[in-house]
Amino acid sequence: MRTRSWLFPLILVAFVGCSKAGGEGSASGAVTLLNVSYDPTRELYVDLNAAFSRHWEATHQQKVTIKQSHGGSGKQARAVIDGLDADVVTLALAYDVDMLHDKASLIPEGWQKRLANNSAPYTSTIVFVVRKGNPKGIRDWDDLVRDGVAVITPNPKTSGGARWNYLAAWGHALRKPGGTEQSARAFVESLFRHVPVLDSGARGATTTFAERGLGDVLIAWENEAFLLTDEVGKERFEIVVPSTSIVAEPPVTVVDRNVDKRGTRAVAEAYLQFLYSEEGQRLVAKHHYRPRSEAVARKEGARFPKLTLFTIDEVFGGWRKAQSAHFDDGGVFDSIYVPQAR
Amino acid sequence: MASQTRRHVLPGFKLSLGFTWAYVGLLVLIPLSSLFLKTFSLTWPQFWETVTAPRALAAYRLSFGASFAAALANVVFGLLVAWVLVRYRFPGRSFVESLVDLPFALPTAVAGLTLTTLFSSKGWYGQHLEALGFKVAYSSVGVAVALTFIGLPFVVRTVQPVLEDIDADVEEAAATLGATPTQTFMRVLFPAILPALLSGFTLAFARALGEYGSVVFISGNMPLRTEIVPLLIVTKLEQYDYAGATAIAVVMLVASFLLLLIVNVLQRWSHRRLEARPGA
């Protein structure tokens, strides 16, 4: 029986060998990029990737294939930290990208300065979706905390997108005439008392609101709101734009350690630059994100209503501060729930 | 001992034992011990604070409570299902038989979505239940419902073979000796299937403790009220708090291990009692 003891190591070696052989080299002429993104950008990047491939092949005579990976923003960042070979990341919030530096030194500290507009080639904002005819007469943030109004928003502890919702509400209350930290906290606290269900992600909250008929108003990203009204049910829902809201900036960056290892830096950087190009910006607008380009924005002006917008840097001093003050354990969001424990 | 093993009919004990250790080590022992190692980055007070936070305590209560209730419900109704499947032949029996396994195969997130749709206030079940004053979806009852769903096959599949092994003559013998049906069940059948019931209960309970996909949809995830432990772990991960997440995971691991141990002891005890019975 002893003679067979070579069998197991051999199988092991065969396994390892296979997985090594599966890796891709960039020397063969064609290039492959992996774009690790968050959940609702799938269709956007399908379009953008095709356009960029055409553009790159025309200018560099090289074929480029871009693979996509989607999931919750934080989960995606963790996958990259744990070794997923992303060439570029396009996530929902800068905090998740910051962690690529903090936890694994994959990118340099000042990554957000490397591209224009805080490295966010497109933005969105936080708006409300109500049922057709707006039966509860919701016009602005303050209407959300009226008696008998049920609000649907996902859990900011598990959903990056939901953190923007929370910060938009906080910023609105803070910037109101006479607004203070205390009044903002009181507002957000009473807002979350109107939330019957905390879904773990944004799409889950949309399902709760749209399919299960729960709640009177859904707090959502503008692009998601457009998807819901334009593509799911114009006769069932309408968008309400509040007077003020936050600029949601989903940032992008190349993952330096990975592109240098794989020799894909040039293509990866060109890919992100392409997001800022005329064509890229038009596709961005087509998928309901607000373009950064003035020219494209003017053309799409009617679709994106004007409202007073503030940025996270202005009101909260950036993502790191917002995260530690509000969402980390022991932060404001936790204390909102503690007093009403049964 | 060594001479005993050499006399086995099938050869290759040493190789297969080596393989067993390697396989179990790679798949179970190393991952679990690295879980413990990860928590060592916390100091003892930090660890204690993390695992005894009010939200964590509320989540343990819900996870263990709902899992226990669900496993208990499955013991009662799973036994009935197994009983009917073993003892009776009826049209559609093989269909029911295969339905029992469905919760094994179905992605639990799909189960969760479906159950939530049914039990929410506009759903088929939910609208009637809510009219009667029962709120199922987005409450702890909903959590128990989802956990009952995923746990059903464990009880049925552990009890079924044991029931099949009990011959009908045993019951007939009991009857001829003057036992009532209740007596037959309580004193002849039940002791025989008790060990299997206990392991079914354990499996369903353990499975429910770790369940995530189906529960996050139906629970509503309200902190301190309907938040389960696996969600709390995901929450910590979302904050890149790996150590905090593993700390809570370790608590769950130790707790479930202790529970499994207790139930195993109970099972052995009931087995021994059964064998010691005169005439059994």
Interface residues (C-beta under 8 A of the other chain):
Chain A: M1 R4 S5 F8 G72 G74 K75 R78 M99 D102 K103 N155 K157 T158 S159 G160 P196 V197 L198 D199 S200 G204 T207 T208 E211 R212 G213 L214 Q323 F327 D328 D329 D334 Y337 V338 Q340 A341 R342
Chain B: P11 G12 K14 L15 G18 F19 A22 T50 A53 P54 R55 A58 L113 T116 T117 S120 S121 K122 G123 Y138 V216 F217 G220 N221 M222 P223 L224 R225 L231 V234 T235 K236 L237 E238 Q239 Y240 D241 G244
